[in-house]
Amino acid sequence: MAKLTRYTSFEALKSDIQPAKLNQADSAKAHAEFEEFVKLLQRELAAKKSAKPSDER
């Protein structure tokens, strides 16, 4: 099987992780998108919880 990575182990991969460097505007945008996604998930979960068992397939 062909080698697909330069890392010899998972530990080597973990030790080479570099933190992402975002400027303040990109960081704020990413945070806003994450918050929007969390709100969407909360609405979906609430809708599933309130759905009647007969509504599910």
PDBQT receptor file of N, H, CA, C and O in Angstrom, charges set to zero:
ATOM      1  N   MET A   1       0.848  -1.183   0.000  1.00  0.00    +0.000 N 
ATOM      2  CA  MET A   1       0.000   0.000   0.000  1.00  0.00    +0.000 C 
ATOM      3  C   MET A   1       0.897   1.251   0.000  1.00  0.00    +0.000 C 
ATOM      4  O   MET A   1       1.917   1.281   0.688  1.00  0.00    +0.000 OA
ATOM      5  N   ALA A   2       0.530   2.242  -0.742  1.00  0.00    +0.000 N 
ATOM      6  H   ALA A   2      -0.299   2.217  -1.301  1.00  0.00    +0.000 HD
ATOM      7  CA  ALA A   2       1.321   3.462  -0.854  1.00  0.00    +0.000 C 
ATOM      8  C   ALA A   2       1.252   4.282   0.428  1.00  0.00    +0.000 C 
ATOM      9  O   ALA A   2       0.220   4.322   1.099  1.00  0.00    +0.000 OA
ATOM     10  N   LYS A   3       2.351   4.927   0.756  1.00  0.00    +0.000 N 
ATOM     11  H   LYS A   3       3.189   4.894   0.211  1.00  0.00    +0.000 HD
ATOM     12  CA  LYS A   3       2.397   5.794   1.923  1.00  0.00    +0.000 C 
ATOM     13  C   LYS A   3       1.738   7.122   1.564  1.00  0.00    +0.000 C 
ATOM     14  O   LYS A   3       2.150   7.789   0.614  1.00  0.00    +0.000 OA
ATOM     15  N   LEU A   4       0.718   7.502   2.323  1.00  0.00    +0.000 N 
ATOM     16  H   LEU A   4       0.383   6.960   3.095  1.00  0.00    +0.000 HD
ATOM     17  CA  LEU A   4      -0.055   8.694   1.988  1.00  0.00    +0.000 C 
ATOM     18  C   LEU A   4       0.323   9.916   2.816  1.00  0.00    +0.000 C 
ATOM     19  O   LEU A   4      -0.191  11.007   2.573  1.00  0.00    +0.000 OA
ATOM     20  N   THR A   5       1.201   9.750   3.776  1.00  0.00    +0.000 N 
ATOM     21  H   THR A   5       1.618   8.863   3.974  1.00  0.00    +0.000 HD
ATOM     22  CA  THR A   5       1.558  10.860   4.648  1.00  0.00    +0.000 C 
ATOM     23  C   THR A   5       3.043  10.819   4.980  1.00  0.00    +0.000 C 
ATOM     24  O   THR A   5       3.687   9.777   4.860  1.00  0.00    +0.000 OA
ATOM     25  N   ARG A   6       3.571  11.943   5.392  1.00  0.00    +0.000 N 
ATOM     26  H   ARG A   6       3.048  12.789   5.490  1.00  0.00    +0.000 HD
ATOM     27  CA  ARG A   6       4.980  11.971   5.773  1.00  0.00    +0.000 C 
ATOM     28  C   ARG A   6       5.178  11.557   7.224  1.00  0.00    +0.000 C 
ATOM     29  O   ARG A   6       6.312  11.416   7.681  1.00  0.00    +0.000 OA
ATOM     30  N   TYR A   7       4.092  11.363   7.946  1.00  0.00    +0.000 N 
ATOM     31  H   TYR A   7       3.171  11.477   7.575  1.00  0.00    +0.000 HD
ATOM     32  CA  TYR A   7       4.179  11.015   9.355  1.00  0.00    +0.000 C 
ATOM     33  C   TYR A   7       4.255   9.508   9.539  1.00  0.00    +0.000 C 
ATOM     34  O   TYR A   7       3.564   8.755   8.854  1.00  0.00    +0.000 OA
ATOM     35  N   THR A   8       5.086   9.081  10.454  1.00  0.00    +0.000 N 
ATOM     36  H   THR A   8       5.647   9.693  11.010  1.00  0.00    +0.000 HD
ATOM     37  CA  THR A   8       5.253   7.651  10.704  1.00  0.00    +0.000 C 
ATOM     38  C   THR A   8       4.301   7.147  11.775  1.00  0.00    +0.000 C 
ATOM     39  O   THR A   8       4.104   5.941  11.920  1.00  0.00    +0.000 OA
ATOM     40  N   SER A   9       3.708   8.074  12.530  1.00  0.00    +0.000 N 
ATOM     41  H   SER A   9       3.868   9.054  12.413  1.00  0.00    +0.000 HD
ATOM     42  CA  SER A   9       2.770   7.665  13.569  1.00  0.00    +0.000 C 
ATOM     43  C   SER A   9       1.808   8.809  13.866  1.00  0.00    +0.000 C 
ATOM     44  O   SER A   9       2.026   9.951  13.461  1.00  0.00    +0.000 OA
ATOM     45  N   PHE A  10       0.750   8.478  14.577  1.00  0.00    +0.000 N 
ATOM     46  H   PHE A  10       0.573   7.550  14.906  1.00  0.00    +0.000 HD
ATOM     47  CA  PHE A  10      -0.207   9.495  14.990  1.00  0.00    +0.000 C 
ATOM     48  C   PHE A  10       0.446  10.486  15.949  1.00  0.00    +0.000 C 
ATOM     49  O   PHE A  10       0.140  11.678  15.918  1.00  0.00    +0.000 OA
ATOM     50  N   GLU A  11       1.339   9.998  16.794  1.00  0.00    +0.000 N 
ATOM     51  H   GLU A  11       1.587   9.030  16.819  1.00  0.00    +0.000 HD
ATOM     52  CA  GLU A  11       2.036  10.886  17.736  1.00  0.00    +0.000 C 
ATOM     53  C   GLU A  11       2.879  11.915  16.981  1.00  0.00    +0.000 C 
ATOM     54  O   GLU A  11       2.939  13.078  17.381  1.00  0.00    +0.000 OA
ATOM     55  N   ALA A  12       3.518  11.501  15.912  1.00  0.00    +0.000 N 
ATOM     56  H   ALA A  12       3.470  10.556  15.587  1.00  0.00    +0.000 HD
ATOM     57  CA  ALA A  12       4.309  12.440  15.108  1.00  0.00    +0.000 C 
ATOM     58  C   ALA A  12       3.403  13.494  14.480  1.00  0.00    +0.000 C 
ATOM     59  O   ALA A  12       3.766  14.669  14.419  1.00  0.00    +0.000 OA
ATOM     60  N   LEU A  13       2.242  13.085  14.019  1.00  0.00    +0.000 N 
ATOM     61  H   LEU A  13       1.947  12.130  14.069  1.00  0.00    +0.000 HD
ATOM     62  CA  LEU A  13       1.288  14.023  13.448  1.00  0.00    +0.000 C 
ATOM     63  C   LEU A  13       0.828  15.030  14.495  1.00  0.00    +0.000 C 
ATOM     64  O   LEU A  13       0.813  16.233  14.234  1.00  0.00    +0.000 OA
ATOM     65  N   LYS A  14       0.454  14.547  15.677  1.00  0.00    +0.000 N 
ATOM     66  H   LYS A  14       0.466  13.570  15.889  1.00  0.00    +0.000 HD
ATOM     67  CA  LYS A  14      -0.017  15.442  16.737  1.00  0.00    +0.000 C 
ATOM     68  C   LYS A  14       1.054  16.440  17.151  1.00  0.00    +0.000 C 
ATOM     69  O   LYS A  14       0.736  17.592  17.447  1.00  0.00    +0.000 OA
ATOM     70  N   SER A  15       2.309  16.027  17.178  1.00  0.00    +0.000 N 
ATOM     71  H   SER A  15       2.567  15.092  16.938  1.00  0.00    +0.000 HD
ATOM     72  CA  SER A  15       3.373  16.925  17.615  1.00  0.00    +0.000 C 
ATOM     73  C   SER A  15       3.671  18.001  16.584  1.00  0.00    +0.000 C 
ATOM     74  O   SER A  15       4.314  18.999  16.910  1.00  0.00    +0.000 OA
ATOM     75  N   ASP A  16       3.221  17.823  15.350  1.00  0.00    +0.000 N 
ATOM     76  H   ASP A  16       2.700  17.012  15.085  1.00  0.00    +0.000 HD
ATOM     77  CA  ASP A  16       3.505  18.781  14.281  1.00  0.00    +0.000 C 
ATOM     78  C   ASP A  16       2.357  19.750  14.023  1.00  0.00    +0.000 C 
ATOM     79  O   ASP A  16       2.449  20.568  13.108  1.00  0.00    +0.000 OA
ATOM     80  N   ILE A  17       1.286  19.683  14.799  1.00  0.00    +0.000 N 
ATOM     81  H   ILE A  17       1.211  19.019  15.542  1.00  0.00    +0.000 HD
ATOM     82  CA  ILE A  17       0.131  20.552  14.584  1.00  0.00    +0.000 C 
ATOM     83  C   ILE A  17       0.511  21.994  14.902  1.00  0.00    +0.000 C 
ATOM     84  O   ILE A  17       1.063  22.285  15.964  1.00  0.00    +0.000 OA
ATOM     85  N   GLN A  18       0.209  22.883  13.976  1.00  0.00    +0.000 N 
ATOM     86  H   GLN A  18      -0.240  22.647  13.114  1.00  0.00    +0.000 HD
ATOM     87  CA  GLN A  18       0.490  24.303  14.135  1.00  0.00    +0.000 C 
ATOM     88  C   GLN A  18      -0.834  25.045  14.318  1.00  0.00    +0.000 C 
ATOM     89  O   GLN A  18      -1.779  24.823  13.560  1.00  0.00    +0.000 OA
ATOM     90  N   PRO A  19      -0.909  25.924  15.316  1.00  0.00    +0.000 N 
ATOM     91  CA  PRO A  19      -2.163  26.663  15.497  1.00  0.00    +0.000 C 
ATOM     92  C   PRO A  19      -2.419  27.602  14.322  1.00  0.00    +0.000 C 
ATOM     93  O   PRO A  19      -1.495  28.200  13.771  1.00  0.00    +0.000 OA
ATOM     94  N   ALA A  20      -3.678  27.718  13.956  1.00  0.00    +0.000 N 
ATOM     95  H   ALA A  20      -4.429  27.232  14.403  1.00  0.00    +0.000 HD
ATOM     96  CA  ALA A  20      -4.055  28.615  12.867  1.00  0.00    +0.000 C 
ATOM     97  C   ALA A  20      -3.931  30.058  13.345  1.00  0.00    +0.000 C 
ATOM     98  O   ALA A  20      -4.284  30.390  14.476  1.00  0.00    +0.000 OA
ATOM     99  N   LYS A  21      -3.430  30.888  12.473  1.00  0.00    +0.000 N 
ATOM    100  H   LYS A  21      -3.143  30.618  11.554  1.00  0.00    +0.000 HD
ATOM    101  CA  LYS A  21      -3.286  32.304  12.813  1.00  0.00    +0.000 C 
ATOM    102  C   LYS A  21      -4.274  33.089  11.963  1.00  0.00    +0.000 C 
ATOM    103  O   LYS A  21      -4.079  33.255  10.759  1.00  0.00    +0.000 OA
ATOM    104  N   LEU A  22      -5.338  33.569  12.602  1.00  0.00    +0.000 N 
ATOM    105  H   LEU A  22      -5.497  33.434  13.580  1.00  0.00    +0.000 HD
ATOM    106  CA  LEU A  22      -6.351  34.363  11.915  1.00  0.00    +0.000 C 
ATOM    107  C   LEU A  22      -6.237  35.811  12.364  1.00  0.00    +0.000 C 
ATOM    108  O   LEU A  22      -5.918  36.098  13.518  1.00  0.00    +0.000 OA
ATOM    109  N   ASN A  23      -6.503  36.715  11.431  1.00  0.00    +0.000 N 
ATOM    110  H   ASN A  23      -6.762  36.482  10.493  1.00  0.00    +0.000 HD
ATOM    111  CA  ASN A  23      -6.555  38.097  11.865  1.00  0.00    +0.000 C 
ATOM    112  C   ASN A  23      -7.872  38.303  12.613  1.00  0.00    +0.000 C 
ATOM    113  O   ASN A  23      -8.734  37.424  12.619  1.00  0.00    +0.000 OA
ATOM    114  N   GLN A  24      -8.015  39.441  13.228  1.00  0.00    +0.000 N 
ATOM    115  H   GLN A  24      -7.314  40.154  13.223  1.00  0.00    +0.000 HD
ATOM    116  CA  GLN A  24      -9.171  39.674  14.089  1.00  0.00    +0.000 C 
ATOM    117  C   GLN A  24     -10.485  39.632  13.307  1.00  0.00    +0.000 C 
ATOM    118  O   GLN A  24     -11.483  39.126  13.820  1.00  0.00    +0.000 OA
ATOM    119  N   ALA A  25     -10.508  40.143  12.095  1.00  0.00    +0.000 N 
ATOM    120  H   ALA A  25      -9.697  40.554  11.677  1.00  0.00    +0.000 HD
ATOM    121  CA  ALA A  25     -11.730  40.138  11.292  1.00  0.00    +0.000 C 
ATOM    122  C   ALA A  25     -12.136  38.710  10.913  1.00  0.00    +0.000 C 
ATOM    123  O   ALA A  25     -13.309  38.348  11.003  1.00  0.00    +0.000 OA
ATOM    124  N   ASP A  26     -11.165  37.909  10.493  1.00  0.00    +0.000 N 
ATOM    125  H   ASP A  26     -10.212  38.204  10.420  1.00  0.00    +0.000 HD
ATOM    126  CA  ASP A  26     -11.468  36.519  10.139  1.00  0.00    +0.000 C 
ATOM    127  C   ASP A  26     -11.907  35.730  11.369  1.00  0.00    +0.000 C 
ATOM    128  O   ASP A  26     -12.799  34.886  11.284  1.00  0.00    +0.000 OA
ATOM    129  N   SER A  27     -11.288  36.003  12.496  1.00  0.00    +0.000 N 
ATOM    130  H   SER A  27     -10.563  36.689  12.565  1.00  0.00    +0.000 HD
ATOM    131  CA  SER A  27     -11.654  35.326  13.731  1.00  0.00    +0.000 C 
ATOM    132  C   SER A  27     -13.088  35.677  14.136  1.00  0.00    +0.000 C 
ATOM    133  O   SER A  27     -13.856  34.803  14.539  1.00  0.00    +0.000 OA
ATOM    134  N   ALA A  28     -13.441  36.950  14.026  1.00  0.00    +0.000 N 
ATOM    135  H   ALA A  28     -12.818  37.660  13.699  1.00  0.00    +0.000 HD
ATOM    136  CA  ALA A  28     -14.800  37.385  14.367  1.00  0.00    +0.000 C 
ATOM    137  C   ALA A  28     -15.821  36.759  13.415  1.00  0.00    +0.000 C 
ATOM    138  O   ALA A  28     -16.905  36.358  13.839  1.00  0.00    +0.000 OA
ATOM    139  N   LYS A  29     -15.473  36.677  12.132  1.00  0.00    +0.000 N 
ATOM    140  H   LYS A  29     -14.593  37.002  11.788  1.00  0.00    +0.000 HD
ATOM    141  CA  LYS A  29     -16.373  36.069  11.152  1.00  0.00    +0.000 C 
ATOM    142  C   LYS A  29     -16.580  34.587  11.460  1.00  0.00    +0.000 C 
ATOM    143  O   LYS A  29     -17.706  34.092  11.425  1.00  0.00    +0.000 OA
ATOM    144  N   ALA A  30     -15.494  33.886  11.761  1.00  0.00    +0.000 N 
ATOM    145  H   ALA A  30     -14.579  34.288  11.790  1.00  0.00    +0.000 HD
ATOM    146  CA  ALA A  30     -15.588  32.464  12.079  1.00  0.00    +0.000 C 
ATOM    147  C   ALA A  30     -16.413  32.250  13.341  1.00  0.00    +0.000 C 
ATOM    148  O   ALA A  30     -17.208  31.313  13.410  1.00  0.00    +0.000 OA
ATOM    149  N   HIS A  31     -16.233  33.102  14.330  1.00  0.00    +0.000 N 
ATOM    150  H   HIS A  31     -15.587  33.864  14.274  1.00  0.00    +0.000 HD
ATOM    151  CA  HIS A  31     -17.002  32.985  15.569  1.00  0.00    +0.000 C 
ATOM    152  C   HIS A  31     -18.492  33.227  15.304  1.00  0.00    +0.000 C 
ATOM    153  O   HIS A  31     -19.339  32.509  15.836  1.00  0.00    +0.000 OA
ATOM    154  N   ALA A  32     -18.809  34.220  14.497  1.00  0.00    +0.000 N 
ATOM    155  H   ALA A  32     -18.120  34.803  14.065  1.00  0.00    +0.000 HD
ATOM    156  CA  ALA A  32     -20.208  34.515  14.178  1.00  0.00    +0.000 C 
ATOM    157  C   ALA A  32     -20.844  33.349  13.414  1.00  0.00    +0.000 C 
ATOM    158  O   ALA A  32     -21.988  32.981  13.681  1.00  0.00    +0.000 OA
ATOM    159  N   GLU A  33     -20.105  32.774  12.471  1.00  0.00    +0.000 N 
ATOM    160  H   GLU A  33     -19.176  33.072  12.255  1.00  0.00    +0.000 HD
ATOM    161  CA  GLU A  33     -20.624  31.628  11.722  1.00  0.00    +0.000 C 
ATOM    162  C   GLU A  33     -20.848  30.429  12.643  1.00  0.00    +0.000 C 
ATOM    163  O   GLU A  33     -21.837  29.709  12.503  1.00  0.00    +0.000 OA
ATOM    164  N   PHE A  34     -19.931  30.221  13.578  1.00  0.00    +0.000 N 
ATOM    165  H   PHE A  34     -19.128  30.806  13.691  1.00  0.00    +0.000 HD
ATOM    166  CA  PHE A  34     -20.077  29.126  14.534  1.00  0.00    +0.000 C 
ATOM    167  C   PHE A  34     -21.306  29.340  15.406  1.00  0.00    +0.000 C 
ATOM    168  O   PHE A  34     -22.073  28.403  15.628  1.00  0.00    +0.000 OA
ATOM    169  N   GLU A  35     -21.504  30.550  15.901  1.00  0.00    +0.000 N 
ATOM    170  H   GLU A  35     -20.881  31.311  15.721  1.00  0.00    +0.000 HD
ATOM    171  CA  GLU A  35     -22.672  30.856  16.727  1.00  0.00    +0.000 C 
ATOM    172  C   GLU A  35     -23.970  30.634  15.943  1.00  0.00    +0.000 C 
ATOM    173  O   GLU A  35     -24.943  30.116  16.491  1.00  0.00    +0.000 OA
ATOM    174  N   GLU A  36     -23.986  31.019  14.683  1.00  0.00    +0.000 N 
ATOM    175  H   GLU A  36     -23.195  31.439  14.238  1.00  0.00    +0.000 HD
ATOM    176  CA  GLU A  36     -25.158  30.812  13.833  1.00  0.00    +0.000 C 
ATOM    177  C   GLU A  36     -25.437  29.318  13.657  1.00  0.00    +0.000 C 
ATOM    178  O   GLU A  36     -26.587  28.882  13.700  1.00  0.00    +0.000 OA
ATOM    179  N   PHE A  37     -24.380  28.549  13.460  1.00  0.00    +0.000 N 
ATOM    180  H   PHE A  37     -23.446  28.903  13.425  1.00  0.00    +0.000 HD
ATOM    181  CA  PHE A  37     -24.524  27.109  13.309  1.00  0.00    +0.000 C 
ATOM    182  C   PHE A  37     -25.048  26.465  14.588  1.00  0.00    +0.000 C 
ATOM    183  O   PHE A  37     -25.899  25.577  14.525  1.00  0.00    +0.000 OA
ATOM    184  N   VAL A  38     -24.559  26.894  15.740  1.00  0.00    +0.000 N 
ATOM    185  H   VAL A  38     -23.868  27.615  15.792  1.00  0.00    +0.000 HD
ATOM    186  CA  VAL A  38     -25.025  26.351  17.020  1.00  0.00    +0.000 C 
ATOM    187  C   VAL A  38     -26.508  26.668  17.214  1.00  0.00    +0.000 C 
ATOM    188  O   VAL A  38     -27.265  25.811  17.671  1.00  0.00    +0.000 OA
ATOM    189  N   LYS A  39     -26.925  27.871  16.876  1.00  0.00    +0.000 N 
ATOM    190  H   LYS A  39     -26.310  28.567  16.504  1.00  0.00    +0.000 HD
ATOM    191  CA  LYS A  39     -28.341  28.231  16.997  1.00  0.00    +0.000 C 
ATOM    192  C   LYS A  39     -29.202  27.368  16.083  1.00  0.00    +0.000 C 
ATOM    193  O   LYS A  39     -30.289  26.941  16.472  1.00  0.00    +0.000 OA
ATOM    194  N   LEU A  40     -28.722  27.110  14.873  1.00  0.00    +0.000 N 
ATOM    195  H   LEU A  40     -27.839  27.457  14.556  1.00  0.00    +0.000 HD
ATOM    196  CA  LEU A  40     -29.442  26.249  13.944  1.00  0.00    +0.000 C 
ATOM    197  C   LEU A  40     -29.583  24.835  14.517  1.00  0.00    +0.000 C 
ATOM    198  O   LEU A  40     -30.658  24.239  14.451  1.00  0.00    +0.000 OA
ATOM    199  N   LEU A  41     -28.511  24.312  15.068  1.00  0.00    +0.000 N 
ATOM    200  H   LEU A  41     -27.638  24.797  15.122  1.00  0.00    +0.000 HD
ATOM    201  CA  LEU A  41     -28.568  22.985  15.676  1.00  0.00    +0.000 C 
ATOM    202  C   LEU A  41     -29.541  22.950  16.854  1.00  0.00    +0.000 C 
ATOM    203  O   LEU A  41     -30.277  21.979  17.028  1.00  0.00    +0.000 OA
ATOM    204  N   GLN A  42     -29.540  24.012  17.660  1.00  0.00    +0.000 N 
ATOM    205  H   GLN A  42     -28.941  24.800  17.519  1.00  0.00    +0.000 HD
ATOM    206  CA  GLN A  42     -30.460  24.060  18.798  1.00  0.00    +0.000 C 
ATOM    207  C   GLN A  42     -31.905  24.075  18.325  1.00  0.00    +0.000 C 
ATOM    208  O   GLN A  42     -32.755  23.412  18.919  1.00  0.00    +0.000 OA
ATOM    209  N   ARG A  43     -32.198  24.826  17.258  1.00  0.00    +0.000 N 
ATOM    210  H   ARG A  43     -31.508  25.365  16.776  1.00  0.00    +0.000 HD
ATOM    211  CA  ARG A  43     -33.566  24.859  16.724  1.00  0.00    +0.000 C 
ATOM    212  C   ARG A  43     -33.967  23.493  16.183  1.00  0.00    +0.000 C 
ATOM    213  O   ARG A  43     -35.086  23.033  16.410  1.00  0.00    +0.000 OA
ATOM    214  N   GLU A  44     -33.053  22.846  15.470  1.00  0.00    +0.000 N 
ATOM    215  H   GLU A  44     -32.144  23.219  15.286  1.00  0.00    +0.000 HD
ATOM    216  CA  GLU A  44     -33.342  21.516  14.921  1.00  0.00    +0.000 C 
ATOM    217  C   GLU A  44     -33.585  20.510  16.042  1.00  0.00    +0.000 C 
ATOM    218  O   GLU A  44     -34.501  19.693  15.951  1.00  0.00    +0.000 OA
ATOM    219  N   LEU A  45     -32.792  20.560  17.076  1.00  0.00    +0.000 N 
ATOM    220  H   LEU A  45     -32.047  21.224  17.150  1.00  0.00    +0.000 HD
ATOM    221  CA  LEU A  45     -32.962  19.645  18.200  1.00  0.00    +0.000 C 
ATOM    222  C   LEU A  45     -34.290  19.902  18.904  1.00  0.00    +0.000 C 
ATOM    223  O   LEU A  45     -34.998  18.960  19.259  1.00  0.00    +0.000 OA
ATOM    224  N   ALA A  46     -34.625  21.157  19.105  1.00  0.00    +0.000 N 
ATOM    225  H   ALA A  46     -34.050  21.923  18.817  1.00  0.00    +0.000 HD
ATOM    226  CA  ALA A  46     -35.899  21.488  19.736  1.00  0.00    +0.000 C 
ATOM    227  C   ALA A  46     -37.065  21.012  18.881  1.00  0.00    +0.000 C 
ATOM    228  O   ALA A  46     -38.061  20.522  19.413  1.00  0.00    +0.000 OA
ATOM    229  N   ALA A  47     -36.955  21.151  17.571  1.00  0.00    +0.000 N 
ATOM    230  H   ALA A  47     -36.146  21.549  17.139  1.00  0.00    +0.000 HD
ATOM    231  CA  ALA A  47     -38.020  20.700  16.674  1.00  0.00    +0.000 C 
ATOM    232  C   ALA A  47     -38.168  19.175  16.741  1.00  0.00    +0.000 C 
ATOM    233  O   ALA A  47     -39.285  18.657  16.732  1.00  0.00    +0.000 OA
ATOM    234  N   LYS A  48     -37.047  18.467  16.807  1.00  0.00    +0.000 N 
ATOM    235  H   LYS A  48     -36.140  18.889  16.814  1.00  0.00    +0.000 HD
ATOM    236  CA  LYS A  48     -37.117  17.005  16.900  1.00  0.00    +0.000 C 
ATOM    237  C   LYS A  48     -37.727  16.575  18.229  1.00  0.00    +0.000 C 
ATOM    238  O   LYS A  48     -38.507  15.624  18.278  1.00  0.00    +0.000 OA
ATOM    239  N   LYS A  49     -37.374  17.271  19.299  1.00  0.00    +0.000 N 
ATOM    240  H   LYS A  49     -36.741  18.043  19.259  1.00  0.00    +0.000 HD
ATOM    241  CA  LYS A  49     -37.909  16.917  20.614  1.00  0.00    +0.000 C 
ATOM    242  C   LYS A  49     -39.401  17.167  20.685  1.00  0.00    +0.000 C 
ATOM    243  O   LYS A  49     -40.122  16.411  21.335  1.00  0.00    +0.000 OA
ATOM    244  N   SER A  50     -39.878  18.215  20.028  1.00  0.00    +0.000 N 
ATOM    245  H   SER A  50     -39.293  18.829  19.499  1.00  0.00    +0.000 HD
ATOM    246  CA  SER A  50     -41.290  18.563  20.101  1.00  0.00    +0.000 C 
ATOM    247  C   SER A  50     -42.138  17.806  19.069  1.00  0.00    +0.000 C 
ATOM    248  O   SER A  50     -43.368  17.834  19.123  1.00  0.00    +0.000 OA
ATOM    249  N   ALA A  51     -41.466  17.132  18.133  1.00  0.00    +0.000 N 
ATOM    250  H   ALA A  51     -40.468  17.110  18.089  1.00  0.00    +0.000 HD
ATOM    251  CA  ALA A  51     -42.210  16.390  17.104  1.00  0.00    +0.000 C 
ATOM    252  C   ALA A  51     -42.917  15.192  17.749  1.00  0.00    +0.000 C 
ATOM    253  O   ALA A  51     -42.392  14.552  18.660  1.00  0.00    +0.000 OA
ATOM    254  N   LYS A  52     -44.090  14.919  17.261  1.00  0.00    +0.000 N 
ATOM    255  H   LYS A  52     -44.516  15.439  16.521  1.00  0.00    +0.000 HD
ATOM    256  CA  LYS A  52     -44.843  13.778  17.766  1.00  0.00    +0.000 C 
ATOM    257  C   LYS A  52     -44.235  12.503  17.224  1.00  0.00    +0.000 C 
ATOM    258  O   LYS A  52     -43.677  12.512  16.127  1.00  0.00    +0.000 OA
ATOM    259  N   PRO A  53     -44.327  11.396  17.967  1.00  0.00    +0.000 N 
ATOM    260  CA  PRO A  53     -43.794  10.135  17.452  1.00  0.00    +0.000 C 
ATOM    261  C   PRO A  53     -44.417   9.718  16.127  1.00  0.00    +0.000 C 
ATOM    262  O   PRO A  53     -43.764   9.036  15.338  1.00  0.00    +0.000 OA
ATOM    263  N   SER A  54     -45.664  10.107  15.860  1.00  0.00    +0.000 N 
ATOM    264  H   SER A  54     -46.195  10.661  16.501  1.00  0.00    +0.000 HD
ATOM    265  CA  SER A  54     -46.295   9.754  14.590  1.00  0.00    +0.000 C 
ATOM    266  C   SER A  54     -45.707  10.525  13.423  1.00  0.00    +0.000 C 
ATOM    267  O   SER A  54     -45.862  10.119  12.271  1.00  0.00    +0.000 OA
ATOM    268  N   ASP A  55     -45.017  11.659  13.711  1.00  0.00    +0.000 N 
ATOM    269  H   ASP A  55     -44.890  11.989  14.647  1.00  0.00    +0.000 HD
ATOM    270  CA  ASP A  55     -44.378  12.443  12.660  1.00  0.00    +0.000 C 
ATOM    271  C   ASP A  55     -43.095  11.801  12.168  1.00  0.00    +0.000 C 
ATOM    272  O   ASP A  55     -42.647  12.085  11.057  1.00  0.00    +0.000 OA
ATOM    273  N   GLU A  56     -42.491  10.929  12.989  1.00  0.00    +0.000 N 
ATOM    274  H   GLU A  56     -42.855  10.698  13.891  1.00  0.00    +0.000 HD
ATOM    275  CA  GLU A  56     -41.222  10.306  12.627  1.00  0.00    +0.000 C 
ATOM    276  C   GLU A  56     -41.483   9.092  11.751  1.00  0.00    +0.000 C 
ATOM    277  O   GLU A  56     -42.537   8.462  11.831  1.00  0.00    +0.000 OA
ATOM    278  N   ARG A  57     -40.505   8.778  10.913  1.00  0.00    +0.000 N 
ATOM    279  H   ARG A  57     -39.648   9.290  10.848  1.00  0.00    +0.000 HD
ATOM    280  CA  ARG A  57     -40.647   7.606  10.035  1.00  0.00    +0.000 C 
ATOM    281  C   ARG A  57     -39.661   6.558  10.409  1.00  0.00    +0.000 C 
ATOM    282  O   ARG A  57     -39.623   5.496   9.787  1.00  0.00    +0.000 OA
TER     283      ARG A  57
